[in-house]
Amino acid sequence: MTSWPIQEGVFSLGDLEVERGGVIRDAQLTWQTHGTLNAAKDNLIVYPCSYTATHSSQNWLIGPDGILDPEQYFIVIPDMFSNGLSSGAANTPDYPELVTVRDNVLAQMRLLREVFGTEQVAAVYGFSMGAMQAYHWAAIFPELVQRAIVVCGSARTAIHNKVFLSGLLRTLEAAPEYQGRGQFSAPPRAALKAFGHIYAAWGLSQDFYRAELFSSVLGAPDLETYLKTDWETGFGACEAANLYAQAMTWTHGDISADPRYGGDLAAALSAIDAKVLLLPSETDLYFRVADNAAELPHLKAGELRPIPSIWGHRAGSPAGLPAELAFVKSAVRDWLSR
Protein backbone atom coordinates (compact mmCIF):
# COMPACT_ATOMS: atom_id res chain seq x y z
CA MET A 1 0.00 0.00 0.00
CA THR A 2 1.14 3.51 -0.75
CA SER A 3 0.28 6.76 0.99
CA TRP A 4 -0.56 8.50 -2.29
CA PRO A 5 -3.21 7.84 -4.95
CA ILE A 6 -2.29 5.76 -7.99
CA GLN A 7 -4.42 5.50 -11.12
CA GLU A 8 -4.03 3.50 -14.33
CA GLY A 9 -5.81 3.67 -17.64
CA VAL A 10 -5.77 3.18 -21.38
CA PHE A 11 -6.20 6.20 -23.65
CA SER A 12 -7.67 5.52 -27.08
CA LEU A 13 -6.14 7.71 -29.78
CA GLY A 14 -8.09 6.30 -32.73
CA ASP A 15 -6.23 5.64 -35.97
CA LEU A 16 -3.04 7.61 -35.40
CA GLU A 17 -1.08 8.89 -38.39
CA VAL A 18 2.66 9.03 -37.75
CA GLU A 19 5.04 11.57 -39.20
CA ARG A 20 7.19 9.30 -41.39
CA GLY A 21 4.22 7.55 -43.01
CA GLY A 22 1.71 4.94 -41.90
CA VAL A 23 -1.02 4.63 -39.30
CA ILE A 24 -1.18 2.96 -35.89
CA ARG A 25 -4.61 1.38 -36.14
CA ASP A 26 -6.81 1.91 -33.08
CA ALA A 27 -3.82 3.29 -31.20
CA GLN A 28 -3.80 2.73 -27.43
CA LEU A 29 -1.64 4.56 -24.92
CA THR A 30 -1.50 2.98 -21.47
CA TRP A 31 -0.59 5.15 -18.50
CA GLN A 32 -0.19 5.31 -14.74
CA THR A 33 -0.34 8.34 -12.45
CA HIS A 34 0.98 8.98 -8.96
CA GLY A 35 -0.23 11.77 -6.71
CA THR A 36 -2.93 14.40 -7.24
CA LEU A 37 -3.23 17.14 -9.84
CA ASN A 38 -3.68 20.37 -7.90
CA ALA A 39 -6.40 22.96 -8.54
CA ALA A 40 -4.04 25.18 -10.53
CA LYS A 41 -2.93 22.16 -12.59
CA ASP A 42 0.66 23.34 -12.36
CA ASN A 43 2.27 20.41 -10.51
CA LEU A 44 2.35 17.83 -13.33
CA ILE A 45 5.51 15.87 -14.15
CA VAL A 46 5.65 13.69 -17.26
CA TYR A 47 7.86 10.63 -16.72
CA PRO A 48 8.26 8.80 -20.08
CA CYS A 49 9.53 5.23 -20.40
CA SER A 50 12.98 4.04 -21.40
CA TYR A 51 13.78 1.20 -23.82
CA THR A 52 11.53 -1.85 -23.06
CA ALA A 53 10.45 -0.29 -19.73
CA THR A 54 6.84 -0.04 -18.57
CA HIS A 55 5.23 2.12 -15.92
CA SER A 56 5.41 -0.75 -13.45
CA SER A 57 9.12 -1.39 -14.01
CA GLN A 58 10.23 2.22 -13.62
CA ASN A 59 7.95 3.63 -10.94
CA TRP A 60 10.32 2.44 -8.20
CA LEU A 61 11.85 5.93 -7.93
CA ILE A 62 8.51 7.56 -7.02
CA GLY A 63 7.83 8.18 -3.33
CA PRO A 64 7.96 10.85 -0.63
CA ASP A 65 11.62 9.98 -0.10
CA GLY A 66 12.29 9.08 -3.75
CA ILE A 67 13.56 11.02 -6.71
CA LEU A 68 10.04 12.19 -7.63
CA ASP A 69 7.69 13.06 -4.77
CA PRO A 70 4.02 12.15 -5.40
CA GLU A 71 2.91 14.17 -2.39
CA GLN A 72 4.09 17.34 -4.13
CA TYR A 73 3.68 16.44 -7.80
CA PHE A 74 1.20 14.70 -10.08
CA ILE A 75 3.41 12.24 -11.96
CA VAL A 76 2.16 10.83 -15.26
CA ILE A 77 3.93 7.80 -16.74
CA PRO A 78 2.90 7.27 -20.38
CA ASP A 79 3.96 3.91 -21.82
CA MET A 80 6.00 4.34 -24.99
CA PHE A 81 4.69 2.72 -28.16
CA SER A 82 5.99 -0.87 -28.56
CA ASN A 83 6.85 -1.28 -24.87
CA GLY A 84 4.45 -4.22 -24.56
CA LEU A 85 1.57 -2.26 -23.01
CA SER A 86 0.79 0.58 -25.40
CA SER A 87 0.14 -0.23 -29.05
CA GLY A 88 3.20 -1.69 -30.68
CA ALA A 89 4.73 -3.60 -33.53
CA ALA A 90 4.05 -6.96 -31.92
CA ASN A 91 0.29 -6.50 -31.46
CA THR A 92 -0.80 -4.04 -34.18
CA PRO A 93 -1.39 -5.13 -37.80
CA ASP A 94 0.43 -3.03 -40.42
CA TYR A 95 2.38 -1.20 -37.75
CA PRO A 96 4.43 1.64 -39.32
CA GLU A 97 8.08 0.96 -40.11
CA LEU A 98 9.08 3.98 -38.02
CA VAL A 99 7.31 5.57 -35.07
CA THR A 100 9.42 8.49 -33.90
CA VAL A 101 10.08 10.02 -30.51
CA ARG A 102 8.06 13.01 -31.72
CA ASP A 103 5.10 10.72 -32.50
CA ASN A 104 5.24 9.45 -28.92
CA VAL A 105 5.40 12.93 -27.41
CA LEU A 106 2.51 14.26 -29.50
CA ALA A 107 0.37 11.31 -28.37
CA GLN A 108 1.38 11.98 -24.77
CA MET A 109 0.30 15.61 -25.06
CA ARG A 110 -3.08 14.43 -26.25
CA LEU A 111 -3.27 12.31 -23.10
CA LEU A 112 -2.62 15.37 -20.95
CA ARG A 113 -5.16 17.49 -22.79
CA GLU A 114 -7.97 14.97 -23.22
CA VAL A 115 -7.69 12.96 -20.01
CA PHE A 116 -6.24 15.37 -17.46
CA GLY A 117 -7.41 18.67 -18.94
CA THR A 118 -4.09 20.48 -18.93
CA GLU A 119 -1.15 21.36 -21.14
CA GLN A 120 1.06 22.84 -18.44
CA VAL A 121 4.09 20.73 -17.53
CA ALA A 122 6.10 21.55 -14.43
CA ALA A 123 8.79 19.12 -15.56
CA VAL A 124 9.55 16.17 -17.80
CA TYR A 125 11.88 13.63 -16.19
CA GLY A 126 13.33 10.83 -18.27
CA PHE A 127 16.10 8.25 -18.34
CA SER A 128 17.69 6.97 -21.58
CA MET A 129 14.94 6.87 -24.24
CA GLY A 130 12.77 8.58 -21.63
CA ALA A 131 15.40 11.34 -21.53
CA MET A 132 15.18 11.64 -25.31
CA GLN A 133 11.43 12.13 -24.90
CA ALA A 134 12.05 14.77 -22.21
CA TYR A 135 14.25 16.69 -24.64
CA HIS A 136 11.59 16.39 -27.35
CA TRP A 137 8.89 17.66 -24.97
CA ALA A 138 10.97 20.78 -24.30
CA ALA A 139 11.65 21.37 -28.01
CA ILE A 140 8.12 20.66 -29.29
CA PHE A 141 6.30 22.62 -26.56
CA PRO A 142 8.77 25.30 -25.41
CA GLU A 143 6.02 27.53 -24.06
CA LEU A 144 4.46 24.77 -21.92
CA VAL A 145 7.39 22.90 -20.36
CA GLN A 146 9.08 24.59 -17.40
CA ARG A 147 11.84 22.07 -16.74
CA ALA A 148 13.39 19.10 -18.51
CA ILE A 149 15.53 16.60 -16.62
CA VAL A 150 17.59 14.55 -19.06
CA VAL A 151 19.19 11.54 -17.38
CA CYS A 152 21.60 9.66 -19.66
CA GLY A 153 20.05 10.94 -22.87
CA SER A 154 20.68 13.36 -25.70
CA ALA A 155 18.90 15.71 -28.06
CA ARG A 156 20.04 13.73 -31.11
CA THR A 157 21.18 10.10 -31.25
CA ALA A 158 24.93 10.25 -31.77
CA ILE A 159 26.59 8.45 -34.67
CA HIS A 160 28.42 5.99 -32.40
CA ASN A 161 25.14 5.28 -30.61
CA LYS A 162 23.58 4.53 -34.01
CA VAL A 163 26.37 2.03 -34.74
CA PHE A 164 25.47 0.15 -31.54
CA LEU A 165 21.79 0.17 -32.51
CA SER A 166 22.65 -0.99 -36.03
CA GLY A 167 24.33 -4.04 -34.51
CA LEU A 168 21.16 -4.88 -32.59
CA LEU A 169 18.93 -4.40 -35.63
CA ARG A 170 21.18 -6.44 -37.93
CA THR A 171 21.26 -9.24 -35.33
CA LEU A 172 17.47 -9.42 -35.34
CA GLU A 173 17.35 -9.25 -39.14
CA ALA A 174 19.79 -12.17 -39.39
CA ALA A 175 17.36 -14.48 -37.60
CA PRO A 176 15.71 -17.09 -39.86
CA GLU A 177 12.39 -16.03 -38.34
CA TYR A 178 12.75 -12.48 -39.65
CA GLN A 179 10.13 -11.59 -42.27
CA GLY A 180 11.10 -8.00 -43.06
CA ARG A 181 9.60 -4.67 -41.94
CA GLY A 182 10.47 -5.47 -38.34
CA GLN A 183 8.24 -8.56 -38.14
CA PHE A 184 8.98 -12.19 -37.19
CA SER A 185 7.25 -15.50 -37.93
CA ALA A 186 8.14 -16.87 -34.46
CA PRO A 187 10.27 -15.81 -31.51
CA PRO A 188 13.91 -15.68 -32.74
CA ARG A 189 15.41 -17.37 -29.68
CA ALA A 190 19.04 -17.47 -30.82
CA ALA A 191 18.92 -13.87 -32.04
CA LEU A 192 17.42 -12.67 -28.75
CA LYS A 193 20.20 -14.43 -26.85
CA ALA A 194 22.80 -12.67 -29.00
CA PHE A 195 20.89 -9.41 -28.58
CA GLY A 196 21.18 -9.70 -24.80
CA HIS A 197 24.91 -10.35 -24.92
CA ILE A 198 25.51 -7.36 -27.20
CA TYR A 199 23.47 -5.14 -24.90
CA ALA A 200 25.36 -6.35 -21.81
CA ALA A 201 28.62 -5.03 -23.23
CA TRP A 202 27.12 -1.56 -23.66
CA GLY A 203 24.79 -1.24 -20.69
CA LEU A 204 27.66 -1.29 -18.18
CA SER A 205 31.12 0.19 -18.44
CA GLN A 206 34.52 -1.41 -18.95
CA ASP A 207 35.31 -0.34 -15.38
CA PHE A 208 32.25 -2.23 -14.10
CA TYR A 209 33.50 -5.44 -15.66
CA ARG A 210 37.11 -4.84 -14.66
CA ALA A 211 35.98 -4.51 -11.02
CA GLU A 212 33.75 -7.59 -11.44
CA LEU A 213 30.82 -5.80 -9.81
CA PHE A 214 28.49 -8.36 -11.41
CA SER A 215 29.83 -10.70 -8.73
CA SER A 216 30.79 -8.57 -5.74
CA VAL A 217 27.70 -6.32 -5.84
CA LEU A 218 25.09 -8.15 -7.93
CA GLY A 219 25.92 -11.58 -6.48
CA ALA A 220 26.38 -13.56 -9.68
CA PRO A 221 28.75 -16.52 -9.12
CA ASP A 222 30.44 -15.91 -12.47
CA LEU A 223 30.20 -13.86 -15.67
CA GLU A 224 28.34 -16.57 -17.60
CA THR A 225 25.59 -16.69 -14.97
CA TYR A 226 25.30 -12.91 -14.89
CA LEU A 227 24.90 -12.69 -18.65
CA LYS A 228 22.23 -15.38 -18.59
CA THR A 229 20.17 -14.16 -15.64
CA ASP A 230 20.45 -10.42 -16.19
CA TRP A 231 20.52 -10.17 -19.97
CA GLU A 232 19.47 -13.34 -21.80
CA THR A 233 16.41 -13.88 -19.64
CA GLY A 234 15.23 -10.27 -19.78
CA PHE A 235 15.46 -9.78 -23.52
CA GLY A 236 14.32 -13.36 -24.15
CA ALA A 237 10.97 -12.42 -22.61
CA CYS A 238 10.51 -9.45 -24.97
CA GLU A 239 8.71 -9.49 -28.29
CA ALA A 240 11.33 -9.18 -31.03
CA ALA A 241 9.09 -6.92 -33.11
CA ASN A 242 8.82 -4.48 -30.21
CA LEU A 243 12.57 -4.51 -29.62
CA TYR A 244 13.07 -3.78 -33.31
CA ALA A 245 10.50 -0.97 -33.39
CA GLN A 246 11.85 0.79 -30.30
CA ALA A 247 15.42 0.49 -31.59
CA MET A 248 14.26 2.22 -34.77
CA THR A 249 12.67 4.97 -32.67
CA TRP A 250 15.92 5.37 -30.75
CA THR A 251 18.03 5.43 -33.93
CA HIS A 252 16.03 8.30 -35.40
CA GLY A 253 15.87 10.37 -32.20
CA ASP A 254 16.50 14.02 -33.08
CA ILE A 255 14.76 17.09 -31.68
CA SER A 256 15.68 19.05 -34.81
CA ALA A 257 13.83 16.63 -37.12
CA ASP A 258 10.87 18.98 -36.95
CA PRO A 259 9.53 21.34 -39.63
CA ARG A 260 10.32 24.31 -37.38
CA TYR A 261 14.00 23.44 -37.13
CA GLY A 262 14.77 21.70 -40.43
CA GLY A 263 17.53 19.56 -38.99
CA ASP A 264 19.34 22.49 -37.33
CA LEU A 265 20.16 21.08 -33.91
CA ALA A 266 21.58 24.34 -32.56
CA ALA A 267 18.37 26.13 -33.52
CA ALA A 268 16.22 23.45 -31.87
CA LEU A 269 18.24 23.63 -28.66
CA SER A 270 18.15 27.43 -28.66
CA ALA A 271 14.36 27.40 -28.98
CA ILE A 272 13.96 25.53 -25.68
CA ASP A 273 12.70 27.81 -22.91
CA ALA A 274 12.71 25.13 -20.21
CA LYS A 275 15.40 24.90 -17.59
CA VAL A 276 17.30 21.81 -18.71
CA LEU A 277 19.26 19.64 -16.27
CA LEU A 278 21.66 17.25 -18.02
CA LEU A 279 22.64 14.23 -15.92
CA PRO A 280 24.87 11.93 -17.98
CA SER A 281 26.85 9.11 -16.40
CA GLU A 282 30.60 9.63 -16.51
CA THR A 283 31.06 6.12 -17.96
CA ASP A 284 27.98 5.80 -20.19
CA LEU A 285 28.82 4.20 -23.55
CA TYR A 286 25.60 5.30 -25.34
CA PHE A 287 24.99 8.88 -24.23
CA ARG A 288 28.38 10.40 -23.58
CA VAL A 289 29.07 13.39 -21.35
CA ALA A 290 30.59 14.99 -24.44
CA ASP A 291 27.23 14.85 -26.24
CA ASN A 292 25.54 16.85 -23.50
CA ALA A 293 28.54 19.18 -23.21
CA ALA A 294 28.13 20.04 -26.89
CA GLU A 295 24.41 20.75 -26.39
CA LEU A 296 24.82 22.92 -23.30
CA PRO A 297 26.06 26.18 -24.93
CA HIS A 298 22.92 26.35 -27.08
CA LEU A 299 20.48 26.07 -24.16
CA LYS A 300 19.05 29.25 -22.66
CA ALA A 301 19.03 27.77 -19.17
CA GLY A 302 20.95 24.55 -18.76
CA GLU A 303 23.30 22.84 -16.36
CA LEU A 304 25.51 19.78 -16.81
CA ARG A 305 26.07 17.54 -13.78
CA PRO A 306 27.75 14.23 -14.69
CA ILE A 307 26.94 11.34 -12.37
CA PRO A 308 30.16 10.02 -10.79
CA SER A 309 29.97 6.27 -11.38
CA ILE A 310 31.59 3.23 -12.96
CA TRP A 311 28.15 1.68 -13.58
CA GLY A 312 27.91 3.04 -17.11
CA HIS A 313 24.43 3.70 -18.45
CA ARG A 314 22.96 1.86 -15.46
CA ALA A 315 23.97 4.78 -13.21
CA GLY A 316 21.03 6.75 -14.58
CA SER A 317 18.57 4.16 -13.29
CA PRO A 318 20.17 3.68 -9.88
CA ALA A 319 17.91 1.22 -8.10
CA GLY A 320 20.16 -0.55 -5.62
CA LEU A 321 23.04 1.88 -6.17
CA PRO A 322 23.11 4.09 -3.04
CA ALA A 323 25.73 6.64 -4.15
CA GLU A 324 24.27 7.14 -7.62
CA LEU A 325 20.72 7.29 -6.25
CA ALA A 326 21.69 9.94 -3.70
CA PHE A 327 23.41 12.01 -6.40
CA VAL A 328 20.46 11.87 -8.83
CA LYS A 329 17.89 12.52 -6.10
CA SER A 330 19.78 15.54 -4.78
CA ALA A 331 20.27 17.00 -8.25
CA VAL A 332 16.67 16.47 -9.32
CA ARG A 333 15.12 17.83 -6.13
CA ASP A 334 17.37 20.87 -6.32
CA TRP A 335 16.33 21.46 -9.97
CA LEU A 336 12.62 21.09 -9.22
CA SER A 337 12.92 23.71 -6.48
CA ARG A 338 14.19 26.37 -8.90
C-alpha positions as CSV (number, residue, x, y, z in Angstrom):
1,M,0.0,0.0,0.0
2,T,1.1,3.5,-0.8
3,S,0.3,6.8,1.0
4,W,-0.6,8.5,-2.3
5,P,-3.2,7.8,-5.0
6,I,-2.3,5.8,-8.0
7,Q,-4.4,5.5,-11.1
8,E,-4.0,3.5,-14.3
9,G,-5.8,3.7,-17.6
10,V,-5.8,3.2,-21.4
11,F,-6.2,6.2,-23.6
12,S,-7.7,5.5,-27.1
13,L,-6.1,7.7,-29.8
14,G,-8.1,6.3,-32.7
15,D,-6.2,5.6,-36.0
16,L,-3.0,7.6,-35.4
17,E,-1.1,8.9,-38.4
18,V,2.7,9.0,-37.7
19,E,5.0,11.6,-39.2
20,R,7.2,9.3,-41.4
21,G,4.2,7.6,-43.0
22,G,1.7,4.9,-41.9
23,V,-1.0,4.6,-39.3
24,I,-1.2,3.0,-35.9
25,R,-4.6,1.4,-36.1
26,D,-6.8,1.9,-33.1
27,A,-3.8,3.3,-31.2
28,Q,-3.8,2.7,-27.4
29,L,-1.6,4.6,-24.9
30,T,-1.5,3.0,-21.5
31,W,-0.6,5.2,-18.5
32,Q,-0.2,5.3,-14.7
33,T,-0.3,8.3,-12.4
34,H,1.0,9.0,-9.0
35,G,-0.2,11.8,-6.7
36,T,-2.9,14.4,-7.2
37,L,-3.2,17.1,-9.8
38,N,-3.7,20.4,-7.9
39,A,-6.4,23.0,-8.5
40,A,-4.0,25.2,-10.5
41,K,-2.9,22.2,-12.6
42,D,0.7,23.3,-12.4
43,N,2.3,20.4,-10.5
44,L,2.4,17.8,-13.3
45,I,5.5,15.9,-14.1
46,V,5.7,13.7,-17.3
47,Y,7.9,10.6,-16.7
48,P,8.3,8.8,-20.1
49,C,9.5,5.2,-20.4
50,S,13.0,4.0,-21.4
51,Y,13.8,1.2,-23.8
52,T,11.5,-1.8,-23.1
53,A,10.5,-0.3,-19.7
54,T,6.8,0.0,-18.6
55,H,5.2,2.1,-15.9
56,S,5.4,-0.8,-13.4
57,S,9.1,-1.4,-14.0
58,Q,10.2,2.2,-13.6
59,N,7.9,3.6,-10.9
60,W,10.3,2.4,-8.2
61,L,11.8,5.9,-7.9
62,I,8.5,7.6,-7.0
63,G,7.8,8.2,-3.3
64,P,8.0,10.8,-0.6
65,D,11.6,10.0,-0.1
66,G,12.3,9.1,-3.7
67,I,13.6,11.0,-6.7
68,L,10.0,12.2,-7.6
69,D,7.7,13.1,-4.8
70,P,4.0,12.2,-5.4
71,E,2.9,14.2,-2.4
72,Q,4.1,17.3,-4.1
73,Y,3.7,16.4,-7.8
74,F,1.2,14.7,-10.1
75,I,3.4,12.2,-12.0
76,V,2.2,10.8,-15.3
77,I,3.9,7.8,-16.7
78,P,2.9,7.3,-20.4
79,D,4.0,3.9,-21.8
80,M,6.0,4.3,-25.0
81,F,4.7,2.7,-28.2
82,S,6.0,-0.9,-28.6
83,N,6.9,-1.3,-24.9
84,G,4.5,-4.2,-24.6
85,L,1.6,-2.3,-23.0
86,S,0.8,0.6,-25.4
87,S,0.1,-0.2,-29.1
88,G,3.2,-1.7,-30.7
89,A,4.7,-3.6,-33.5
90,A,4.0,-7.0,-31.9
91,N,0.3,-6.5,-31.5
92,T,-0.8,-4.0,-34.2
93,P,-1.4,-5.1,-37.8
94,D,0.4,-3.0,-40.4
95,Y,2.4,-1.2,-37.8
96,P,4.4,1.6,-39.3
97,E,8.1,1.0,-40.1
98,L,9.1,4.0,-38.0
99,V,7.3,5.6,-35.1
100,T,9.4,8.5,-33.9
101,V,10.1,10.0,-30.5
102,R,8.1,13.0,-31.7
103,D,5.1,10.7,-32.5
104,N,5.2,9.4,-28.9
105,V,5.4,12.9,-27.4
106,L,2.5,14.3,-29.5
107,A,0.4,11.3,-28.4
108,Q,1.4,12.0,-24.8
109,M,0.3,15.6,-25.1
110,R,-3.1,14.4,-26.3
111,L,-3.3,12.3,-23.1
112,L,-2.6,15.4,-20.9
113,R,-5.2,17.5,-22.8
114,E,-8.0,15.0,-23.2
115,V,-7.7,13.0,-20.0
116,F,-6.2,15.4,-17.5
117,G,-7.4,18.7,-18.9
118,T,-4.1,20.5,-18.9
119,E,-1.1,21.4,-21.1
120,Q,1.1,22.8,-18.4
121,V,4.1,20.7,-17.5
122,A,6.1,21.5,-14.4
123,A,8.8,19.1,-15.6
124,V,9.6,16.2,-17.8
125,Y,11.9,13.6,-16.2
126,G,13.3,10.8,-18.3
127,F,16.1,8.3,-18.3
128,S,17.7,7.0,-21.6
129,M,14.9,6.9,-24.2
130,G,12.8,8.6,-21.6
131,A,15.4,11.3,-21.5
132,M,15.2,11.6,-25.3
133,Q,11.4,12.1,-24.9
134,A,12.1,14.8,-22.2
135,Y,14.3,16.7,-24.6
136,H,11.6,16.4,-27.3
137,W,8.9,17.7,-25.0
138,A,11.0,20.8,-24.3
139,A,11.6,21.4,-28.0
140,I,8.1,20.7,-29.3
141,F,6.3,22.6,-26.6
142,P,8.8,25.3,-25.4
143,E,6.0,27.5,-24.1
144,L,4.5,24.8,-21.9
145,V,7.4,22.9,-20.4
146,Q,9.1,24.6,-17.4
147,R,11.8,22.1,-16.7
148,A,13.4,19.1,-18.5
149,I,15.5,16.6,-16.6
150,V,17.6,14.6,-19.1
151,V,19.2,11.5,-17.4
152,C,21.6,9.7,-19.7
153,G,20.1,10.9,-22.9
154,S,20.7,13.4,-25.7
155,A,18.9,15.7,-28.1
156,R,20.0,13.7,-31.1
157,T,21.2,10.1,-31.2
158,A,24.9,10.2,-31.8
159,I,26.6,8.4,-34.7
160,H,28.4,6.0,-32.4
161,N,25.1,5.3,-30.6
162,K,23.6,4.5,-34.0
163,V,26.4,2.0,-34.7
164,F,25.5,0.2,-31.5
165,L,21.8,0.2,-32.5
166,S,22.6,-1.0,-36.0
167,G,24.3,-4.0,-34.5
168,L,21.2,-4.9,-32.6
169,L,18.9,-4.4,-35.6
170,R,21.2,-6.4,-37.9
171,T,21.3,-9.2,-35.3
172,L,17.5,-9.4,-35.3
173,E,17.3,-9.2,-39.1
174,A,19.8,-12.2,-39.4
175,A,17.4,-14.5,-37.6
176,P,15.7,-17.1,-39.9
177,E,12.4,-16.0,-38.3
178,Y,12.8,-12.5,-39.7
179,Q,10.1,-11.6,-42.3
180,G,11.1,-8.0,-43.1
181,R,9.6,-4.7,-41.9
182,G,10.5,-5.5,-38.3
183,Q,8.2,-8.6,-38.1
184,F,9.0,-12.2,-37.2
185,S,7.3,-15.5,-37.9
186,A,8.1,-16.9,-34.5
187,P,10.3,-15.8,-31.5
188,P,13.9,-15.7,-32.7
189,R,15.4,-17.4,-29.7
190,A,19.0,-17.5,-30.8
191,A,18.9,-13.9,-32.0
192,L,17.4,-12.7,-28.8
193,K,20.2,-14.4,-26.8
194,A,22.8,-12.7,-29.0
195,F,20.9,-9.4,-28.6
196,G,21.2,-9.7,-24.8
197,H,24.9,-10.4,-24.9
198,I,25.5,-7.4,-27.2
199,Y,23.5,-5.1,-24.9
200,A,25.4,-6.3,-21.8
201,A,28.6,-5.0,-23.2
202,W,27.1,-1.6,-23.7
203,G,24.8,-1.2,-20.7
204,L,27.7,-1.3,-18.2
205,S,31.1,0.2,-18.4
206,Q,34.5,-1.4,-18.9
207,D,35.3,-0.3,-15.4
208,F,32.2,-2.2,-14.1
209,Y,33.5,-5.4,-15.7
210,R,37.1,-4.8,-14.7
211,A,36.0,-4.5,-11.0
212,E,33.7,-7.6,-11.4
213,L,30.8,-5.8,-9.8
214,F,28.5,-8.4,-11.4
215,S,29.8,-10.7,-8.7
216,S,30.8,-8.6,-5.7
217,V,27.7,-6.3,-5.8
218,L,25.1,-8.1,-7.9
219,G,25.9,-11.6,-6.5
220,A,26.4,-13.6,-9.7
221,P,28.7,-16.5,-9.1
222,D,30.4,-15.9,-12.5
223,L,30.2,-13.9,-15.7
224,E,28.3,-16.6,-17.6
225,T,25.6,-16.7,-15.0
226,Y,25.3,-12.9,-14.9
227,L,24.9,-12.7,-18.7
228,K,22.2,-15.4,-18.6
229,T,20.2,-14.2,-15.6
230,D,20.5,-10.4,-16.2
231,W,20.5,-10.2,-20.0
232,E,19.5,-13.3,-21.8
233,T,16.4,-13.9,-19.6
234,G,15.2,-10.3,-19.8
235,F,15.5,-9.8,-23.5
236,G,14.3,-13.4,-24.2
237,A,11.0,-12.4,-22.6
238,C,10.5,-9.5,-25.0
239,E,8.7,-9.5,-28.3
240,A,11.3,-9.2,-31.0
241,A,9.1,-6.9,-33.1
242,N,8.8,-4.5,-30.2
243,L,12.6,-4.5,-29.6
244,Y,13.1,-3.8,-33.3
245,A,10.5,-1.0,-33.4
246,Q,11.8,0.8,-30.3
247,A,15.4,0.5,-31.6
248,M,14.3,2.2,-34.8
249,T,12.7,5.0,-32.7
250,W,15.9,5.4,-30.7
251,T,18.0,5.4,-33.9
252,H,16.0,8.3,-35.4
253,G,15.9,10.4,-32.2
254,D,16.5,14.0,-33.1
255,I,14.8,17.1,-31.7
256,S,15.7,19.0,-34.8
257,A,13.8,16.6,-37.1
258,D,10.9,19.0,-36.9
259,P,9.5,21.3,-39.6
260,R,10.3,24.3,-37.4
261,Y,14.0,23.4,-37.1
262,G,14.8,21.7,-40.4
263,G,17.5,19.6,-39.0
264,D,19.3,22.5,-37.3
265,L,20.2,21.1,-33.9
266,A,21.6,24.3,-32.6
267,A,18.4,26.1,-33.5
268,A,16.2,23.5,-31.9
269,L,18.2,23.6,-28.7
270,S,18.2,27.4,-28.7
271,A,14.4,27.4,-29.0
272,I,14.0,25.5,-25.7
273,D,12.7,27.8,-22.9
274,A,12.7,25.1,-20.2
275,K,15.4,24.9,-17.6
276,V,17.3,21.8,-18.7
277,L,19.3,19.6,-16.3
278,L,21.7,17.3,-18.0
279,L,22.6,14.2,-15.9
280,P,24.9,11.9,-18.0
281,S,26.8,9.1,-16.4
282,E,30.6,9.6,-16.5
283,T,31.1,6.1,-18.0
284,D,28.0,5.8,-20.2
285,L,28.8,4.2,-23.5
286,Y,25.6,5.3,-25.3
287,F,25.0,8.9,-24.2
288,R,28.4,10.4,-23.6
289,V,29.1,13.4,-21.4
290,A,30.6,15.0,-24.4
291,D,27.2,14.9,-26.2
292,N,25.5,16.8,-23.5
293,A,28.5,19.2,-23.2
294,A,28.1,20.0,-26.9
295,E,24.4,20.7,-26.4
296,L,24.8,22.9,-23.3
297,P,26.1,26.2,-24.9
298,H,22.9,26.4,-27.1
299,L,20.5,26.1,-24.2
300,K,19.1,29.2,-22.7
301,A,19.0,27.8,-19.2
302,G,20.9,24.5,-18.8
303,E,23.3,22.8,-16.4
304,L,25.5,19.8,-16.8
305,R,26.1,17.5,-13.8
306,P,27.7,14.2,-14.7
307,I,26.9,11.3,-12.4
308,P,30.2,10.0,-10.8
309,S,30.0,6.3,-11.4
310,I,31.6,3.2,-13.0
311,W,28.1,1.7,-13.6
312,G,27.9,3.0,-17.1
313,H,24.4,3.7,-18.4
314,R,23.0,1.9,-15.5
315,A,24.0,4.8,-13.2
316,G,21.0,6.8,-14.6
317,S,18.6,4.2,-13.3
318,P,20.2,3.7,-9.9
319,A,17.9,1.2,-8.1
320,G,20.2,-0.6,-5.6
321,L,23.0,1.9,-6.2
322,P,23.1,4.1,-3.0
323,A,25.7,6.6,-4.2
324,E,24.3,7.1,-7.6
325,L,20.7,7.3,-6.2
326,A,21.7,9.9,-3.7
327,F,23.4,12.0,-6.4
328,V,20.5,11.9,-8.8
329,K,17.9,12.5,-6.1
330,S,19.8,15.5,-4.8
331,A,20.3,17.0,-8.3
332,V,16.7,16.5,-9.3
333,R,15.1,17.8,-6.1
334,D,17.4,20.9,-6.3
335,W,16.3,21.5,-10.0
336,L,12.6,21.1,-9.2
337,S,12.9,23.7,-6.5
338,R,14.2,26.4,-8.9
